């Protein structure tokens, strides 16, 4: 080949590389296939996001994560921690061995209802231990120090404290309607096992006494403070969010929970038709301001297919799921999506658990950030999305199995 030809070839390659790295709107992902000490067998290294948002949408995104509710919680949490040596602490253990991801987190959030009762008045923390938490460490995704006494989430390999006998007394006084708690100054609470009904009864009594709105606000403040993504994941989330927005900056979110919930008869069978009927009825009310894009989170891909078939006459509606959004950014699905359900994971297949946790956290956040959320409150994923959202407005969050189930 003529030397000049080689020069043109090299110039062409350089131009392509410049276009790839600088002009693409997609944030590219580099995978270093080396062992990840903390959890996974590969390390995800994010490059700077190129998601382009208008100043108005950028403000919407930023405000979602930093608002009055979250800031209030952080200040109050820090204050209580500073005096915890004298007032005492409660540690809520995250147990992912016997319950699903959403169930574990939703139940653990009840710790705030007990610890911050005036009659209890204790600092609290969430404890993650490898022996009980099957999922990827939350510190892989959320920006919280894990070795500080004032950390919202702490990590401990020490399982001895999990074996200690729960000797405290926890009940609601029938006369004063105050929570009665007695036990040692620093106490571990496990939301599972033989004491489960005791915890559940007390939190339900608090709900009856204080009402849904007050209890929801407390749990939501804790949940939203926990949902503090690391910068790399927040950049990825912003990119996914920008992809699902329609031209007016809006979208629906639909969560279809069936699977084992339906098989175990833990929820009523809500036909797929009901989800599309709700979308259509909302659009009838909103008219020109109806979102045209729909993000769908589901148990089985067939559910999305059925939803699309119901909407076949509506050419303006576009459906997205998590794999489609990842594809739209040019990323490799293999690194972000579990190809099998958790029930089929090999016990120690940490890569699959990592991807499953990653997909759950990002998908639930996309549910929460939507303009209109349609789901069933019998699902803990739906209830968590409501808490992350911080929204009780029945005009924007729709539980298809209400009032049988509520958002707590």
matplotlib code that plots the C-alpha trace (Angstrom):
import matplotlib.pyplot as plt

x = [0.0, 1.3, 2.6, 0.1, -2.7, -1.6, -1.7, -5.3, -6.2, -4.7, -6.4, -9.7, -9.2, -8.3, -11.4, -13.6, -12.0, -12.5, -16.2, -16.6, -15.1, -16.2, -19.3, -21.4, -24.3, -23.8, -21.7, -19.3, -18.4, -15.0, -14.8, -11.6, -11.8, -9.9, -11.2, -13.2, -12.1, -15.4, -17.9, -17.9, -15.5, -15.3, -14.9, -17.2, -15.4, -17.7, -16.8, -18.4, -22.0, -23.0, -26.7, -27.9, -30.7, -32.2, -31.6, -35.2, -34.9, -31.5, -33.1, -35.9, -33.3, -31.2, -34.2, -35.4, -32.3, -31.8, -35.0, -36.3, -37.4, -34.0, -32.0, -34.2, -33.6, -29.9, -29.7, -31.9, -30.1, -26.7, -28.1, -29.4, -26.2, -24.2, -26.0, -26.5, -23.9, -26.4, -29.7, -28.9, -29.1, -31.1, -29.6, -31.9, -30.3, -30.9, -31.8, -31.9, -31.8, -35.5, -37.1, -37.0, -35.0, -38.0, -39.4, -36.2, -35.7, -39.3, -39.4, -36.1, -37.4, -39.8, -36.9, -37.5, -41.0, -39.8, -36.4, -37.8, -40.8, -40.7, -40.9, -38.0, -35.8, -32.8, -30.4, -30.6, -28.6, -29.1, -26.7, -25.5, -23.6, -22.4, -24.0, -27.5, -27.4, -27.4, -27.4, -24.5, -23.4, -25.4, -22.1, -21.4, -24.2, -25.0, -22.6, -22.5, -19.5, -19.7, -17.2, -18.5, -20.8, -23.0, -23.4, -26.9, -25.7, -23.0, -21.2, -20.0, -18.6, -19.1, -22.0, -21.8, -24.1, -26.7, -26.7, -27.4, -30.7, -33.3, -34.3, -36.0, -39.7, -41.5, -45.2, -47.8, -49.4, -53.1, -53.7, -51.2, -50.9, -47.1, -44.5, -43.0, -39.4, -37.1, -33.8, -30.1, -28.6, -27.4, -29.8, -30.0, -33.4, -34.0, -37.1, -37.5, -37.9, -40.1, -40.3, -41.7, -45.3, -44.3, -42.6, -45.4, -48.1, -46.3, -45.7, -49.3, -50.5, -48.3, -49.9, -53.4, -52.5, -50.7, -52.3, -50.9, -49.6, -47.5, -46.0, -45.4, -43.4, -41.1, -40.4, -40.0, -37.5, -35.3, -35.7, -34.8, -31.8, -30.6, -31.1, -28.0, -26.3, -22.6, -21.6, -21.0, -24.4, -26.2, -24.7, -25.8, -29.3, -29.5, -28.7, -31.3, -33.9, -33.1, -33.7, -37.2, -38.5, -40.8, -40.4, -42.2, -40.0, -42.6, -43.2, -45.4, -44.0, -45.7, -44.7, -46.3, -45.7, -46.8, -44.5, -44.2, -46.5, -49.3, -48.4, -48.3, -51.7, -50.1, -51.8, -54.9, -54.6, -54.7, -55.1, -52.7, -55.6, -56.1, -52.7, -53.4, -56.9, -55.4, -52.9, -55.7, -58.0, -55.2, -54.5, -58.2, -58.0, -54.6, -55.3, -52.4, -50.2, -50.4, -46.9, -46.2, -43.4, -44.0, -41.2, -42.2, -40.7, -41.9, -41.3, -41.6, -41.0, -44.3, -46.0, -44.4, -45.4, -49.0, -49.0, -47.7, -50.4, -53.1, -51.7, -51.3, -53.9, -52.0, -49.1, -47.9, -47.1, -43.5, -42.6, -39.2, -37.8, -34.5, -32.6, -33.9, -32.7, -29.2, -29.1, -30.0, -26.8, -24.6, -23.7, -23.3, -26.4, -24.3, -22.8, -26.1, -28.9, -29.3, -30.3, -32.0, -34.3, -32.7, -34.3, -31.9, -28.7, -25.9, -25.5, -22.1, -22.6, -21.7, -21.7, -25.4, -26.4, -24.5, -26.3, -29.7, -29.1, -28.0, -31.0, -33.4, -32.1, -32.0, -35.3, -37.1, -35.7, -37.0, -40.4, -40.2, -39.1, -42.0, -44.8, -47.4, -46.8, -49.1, -48.5, -49.9, -49.2, -49.2, -45.7, -42.9, -41.2, -44.2, -44.3, -40.6, -41.0, -43.7, -41.3, -38.5, -40.9, -42.1, -45.6, -49.0, -50.9, -53.6, -53.6, -50.0, -49.5, -52.1, -52.3, -54.5, -55.1, -56.1, -57.8, -57.1, -53.4, -51.8, -48.4, -46.8]
y = [0.0, 3.5, 5.4, 8.2, 5.7, 4.5, 8.1, 8.6, 5.3, 6.3, 9.7, 8.0, 5.7, 8.7, 10.6, 7.6, 7.4, 11.1, 10.8, 7.7, 9.3, 12.9, 13.3, 10.4, 11.2, 7.8, 7.3, 4.5, 1.8, 0.2, -3.2, -4.3, -8.0, -8.2, -9.5, -6.9, -7.3, -6.1, -8.3, -8.8, -10.6, -7.6, -3.9, -1.4, 1.9, 4.7, 7.5, 10.9, 10.9, 12.8, 12.8, 16.2, 17.8, 21.2, 23.4, 22.7, 18.9, 19.0, 20.9, 18.3, 15.5, 17.2, 18.2, 14.6, 13.6, 16.7, 18.2, 19.5, 16.1, 14.5, 17.4, 17.3, 13.6, 13.9, 16.7, 14.9, 11.6, 13.3, 15.0, 11.8, 10.0, 12.6, 11.6, 7.9, 6.9, 7.9, 7.4, 4.0, 2.5, 0.0, -2.0, -3.4, -6.4, -6.8, -10.4, -11.3, -15.1, -15.6, -12.6, -10.7, -7.5, -5.1, -6.9, -6.7, -3.0, -2.1, -3.9, -2.5, 1.0, 0.4, 0.8, 4.6, 4.1, 2.4, 4.1, 7.7, 7.1, 9.7, 6.9, 5.0, 7.9, 5.9, 6.3, 3.5, 2.0, -0.7, -3.6, -5.5, -8.8, -11.2, -14.2, -12.8, -10.3, -12.3, -9.2, -7.0, -4.6, -1.4, 0.5, -0.6, 1.7, 4.2, 6.8, 6.1, 5.5, 2.0, 2.3, 5.3, 5.0, 7.6, 5.6, 4.9, 1.5, -0.4, -3.5, -6.2, -9.6, -10.4, -12.8, -13.2, -10.3, -11.9, -14.9, -12.9, -13.6, -10.9, -10.2, -6.8, -6.2, -4.4, -3.6, -0.8, 0.3, 0.0, 2.9, 5.6, 4.4, 4.7, 2.2, 0.4, -0.7, -2.1, -3.8, -3.2, 0.2, -1.1, -3.6, -5.6, -6.1, -8.7, -8.3, -12.0, -15.2, -15.8, -12.1, -11.1, -10.8, -8.6, -6.1, -6.2, -5.6, -2.6, -0.9, -1.5, 0.0, 3.1, 3.3, 3.1, 5.7, 8.3, 7.7, 6.8, 10.2, 10.8, 7.3, 7.5, 10.7, 9.2, 6.1, 8.0, 10.4, 7.4, 5.7, 8.8, 9.5, 5.9, 6.3, 8.4, 7.0, 7.2, 9.7, 7.1, 5.4, 8.8, 9.7, 6.4, 6.9, 10.3, 8.9, 6.2, 8.7, 11.0, 8.1, 7.3, 10.9, 11.8, 15.0, 16.9, 15.5, 13.0, 9.3, 6.6, 3.8, 0.5, -2.3, -5.7, -8.1, -11.6, -14.6, -16.2, -13.5, -14.8, -18.4, -18.1, -16.2, -13.3, -10.9, -10.8, -11.5, -8.1, -8.8, -7.1, -5.4, -3.4, -1.8, -0.6, 0.6, 2.7, 4.3, 5.0, 6.5, 8.8, 10.0, 10.7, 13.1, 14.6, 14.9, 16.8, 16.5, 12.7, 11.1, 9.1, 6.9, 4.0, 2.3, -1.2, -3.3, -6.9, -10.5, -12.1, -10.5, -11.9, -9.3, -6.5, -8.3, -8.5, -4.8, -3.8, -6.0, -4.1, -0.8, -1.8, 0.8, 3.6, 4.4, 7.3, 5.1, 3.8, 1.1, 0.7, -1.8, -1.9, -3.9, -1.6, 1.4, -0.1, -1.0, 2.6, 3.8, 1.4, -0.7, -4.5, -6.1, -8.9, -6.5, -5.0, -7.6, -10.9, -13.6, -15.8, -15.1, -15.1, -18.4, -20.0, -18.2, -20.4, -19.6, -18.0, -16.5, -13.0, -11.6, -12.5, -11.2, -8.0, -7.5, -8.3, -5.8, -3.2, -3.7, -3.6, -0.4, 1.5, 0.2, 1.0, 4.5, 4.9, 3.8, 6.4, 9.3, 8.8, 11.4, 8.6, 5.4, 2.4, -0.7, -3.0, -2.1, -5.8, -5.7, -4.4, -3.0, -0.8, 0.3, 1.1, 3.1, 5.2, 5.8, 6.8, 9.0, 10.6, 10.9, 10.1, 11.9, 9.5, 11.5, 10.5, 7.1, 4.4, 1.2, -1.3, -3.4, -0.5, -0.2, -3.9, -2.9, 0.4, 2.0, 1.0]
z = [0.0, -0.9, 2.2, 1.5, 1.7, 5.1, 6.3, 5.2, 6.8, 10.1, 9.9, 9.3, 12.4, 14.5, 13.4, 14.3, 17.7, 18.3, 17.3, 19.5, 22.6, 22.3, 20.1, 21.3, 23.6, 25.3, 28.3, 27.5, 29.9, 30.4, 32.0, 33.6, 33.9, 37.1, 40.5, 42.5, 46.1, 47.6, 45.7, 41.9, 39.6, 37.4, 38.0, 36.3, 35.6, 34.4, 32.2, 32.5, 31.5, 28.4, 29.1, 27.9, 29.9, 29.7, 32.8, 33.8, 33.6, 35.3, 38.2, 38.4, 38.5, 41.2, 43.3, 43.4, 45.4, 47.5, 49.0, 52.3, 53.5, 52.9, 54.4, 57.5, 58.0, 57.7, 60.3, 62.7, 62.2, 62.9, 66.0, 67.5, 66.7, 68.7, 71.9, 71.2, 73.8, 76.5, 74.8, 73.2, 69.7, 67.7, 64.9, 62.2, 60.5, 56.8, 56.0, 52.4, 52.9, 53.6, 52.0, 48.7, 48.1, 48.4, 51.4, 53.3, 52.8, 53.3, 56.6, 57.8, 57.2, 60.0, 62.4, 62.3, 63.6, 66.7, 67.4, 67.0, 69.1, 72.0, 74.5, 72.9, 71.6, 70.3, 67.4, 64.8, 62.0, 59.3, 59.5, 56.5, 57.0, 54.3, 56.2, 55.8, 52.9, 49.6, 47.4, 46.5, 49.3, 49.2, 49.5, 45.9, 44.8, 47.6, 48.9, 52.6, 54.8, 56.3, 59.1, 61.0, 64.1, 62.4, 59.2, 58.1, 56.8, 58.5, 57.4, 59.8, 59.1, 62.8, 63.1, 66.9, 67.5, 65.3, 67.6, 70.7, 72.4, 71.8, 75.4, 75.0, 75.4, 72.6, 72.7, 72.4, 75.6, 75.4, 77.7, 76.7, 73.1, 73.4, 72.3, 75.3, 74.7, 77.3, 76.7, 76.8, 75.7, 72.4, 71.0, 67.7, 66.1, 63.5, 61.4, 60.9, 62.8, 65.9, 66.8, 63.4, 64.5, 67.5, 65.2, 62.7, 65.4, 66.9, 63.5, 62.6, 65.9, 65.2, 61.7, 63.3, 65.9, 63.7, 60.3, 56.9, 56.0, 59.1, 59.1, 55.3, 55.7, 58.4, 56.4, 53.2, 54.7, 55.8, 52.4, 50.4, 52.6, 52.0, 48.2, 47.9, 44.8, 44.2, 41.6, 38.9, 39.4, 39.7, 36.3, 34.8, 36.3, 34.8, 31.4, 31.7, 32.9, 29.9, 27.5, 28.9, 28.9, 26.0, 24.1, 26.8, 29.6, 31.0, 31.2, 32.8, 34.9, 35.3, 37.7, 37.1, 40.0, 39.6, 39.8, 43.2, 44.8, 42.6, 43.0, 46.8, 46.7, 48.5, 46.1, 44.0, 40.3, 38.6, 34.8, 32.4, 30.9, 34.1, 33.7, 30.2, 31.1, 33.9, 31.4, 29.0, 31.7, 33.0, 29.4, 28.9, 31.9, 31.1, 27.3, 25.7, 28.7, 28.8, 28.7, 25.5, 27.0, 29.4, 31.5, 32.5, 35.3, 35.4, 36.5, 33.1, 29.6, 28.4, 30.6, 28.6, 25.3, 26.5, 27.4, 24.0, 22.3, 24.2, 23.1, 19.5, 18.3, 20.1, 17.8, 19.9, 23.0, 23.3, 25.8, 27.5, 30.0, 31.7, 29.0, 26.3, 28.2, 28.7, 25.0, 24.1, 25.9, 23.9, 26.9, 27.1, 28.5, 30.0, 32.5, 33.7, 33.3, 35.0, 32.5, 35.1, 38.1, 41.6, 42.5, 39.9, 41.0, 42.2, 45.9, 45.5, 42.0, 43.1, 39.6, 39.1, 42.5, 41.7, 38.4, 40.0, 42.8, 40.3, 38.1, 41.0, 42.5, 39.1, 38.0, 41.3, 41.1, 37.5, 38.8, 41.5, 39.3, 36.8, 36.4, 36.8, 38.6, 38.2, 40.4, 43.1, 46.7, 47.6, 46.0, 48.2, 45.1, 44.5, 48.2, 48.1, 44.9, 46.6, 49.6, 47.3, 45.4, 48.6, 47.1, 48.5, 45.7, 44.3, 41.1, 40.3, 42.1, 41.4, 43.4, 41.4, 44.5, 46.7, 49.2, 50.1, 50.1, 51.0, 50.3, 53.6]

ax = plt.figure().add_subplot(projection="3d")
ax.plot(x, y, z, "-o")
ax.set_aspect("equal")
plt.show()
